[in-house]
């Protein structure tokens, strides 16, 4: 095609019929289901009551879940992948997150009514230009601003101009990054508690759940959902 010749597989009906037959013989792809607000409310109580984790670790885990849900993030945009050293430089850092109050920058999230994040890299950002998104305080049990406020109380140096602001934001208290498998395990616990199979959800369920919730709120204005996510 690049050289200017005709498409060699155009109008080859038997070829496409054969491919369709092969596809029917394969196991269908099982799509992950969206995390629901009800599951997140249950998970919030579960994480806050998990005494096997320190208070800082509980805040970090919940902060990661809230930011991923409300900003519809892919795991690669906020969680480090140990087998890909370059992912450390792509995920969300403390310096990529800022609070605002009355449209003015606010360094303390407890006093903020808005959070702004800068996503430096994603698989759909072909030119690596990055993008910036904001979300306001919800004044409810599920709130990204409040989640970051709790996390900031335990790890103030991870935000703003702190000494750790250039490192991946979502890390445990000992400095090791929170992994996709660890977030996924928490979501699967919530899924089972809600009567689902653990295999129904994965880390991507937060992105799917955030998009589904936004579509419901904006009355299925899918263009708005696409622009945000």
MOJOTA-V746945 format. One record per helix or strand. SS is the DSSP state (helix for helix, strand for strand). FROM is the first residue (numbers start at 1). TO is the last residue. If there is no record, write none. Layout:
BEGIN
ss = <SS:SS>
from = <FROM:FROM>
to = <TO:TO>
END
This chain:
BEGIN
ss = <helix:helix:helix:helix:helix:strand:helix:strand:strand:helix:strand:strand:helix:helix:strand:strand:strand:helix:helix:helix:helix>
from = <13:37:55:75:85:93:94:97:104:109:114:131:144:156:168:171:177:180:198:204:222>
to = <24:48:70:78:89:93:96:101:106:111:119:136:154:158:168:171:177:193:200:217:228>
END
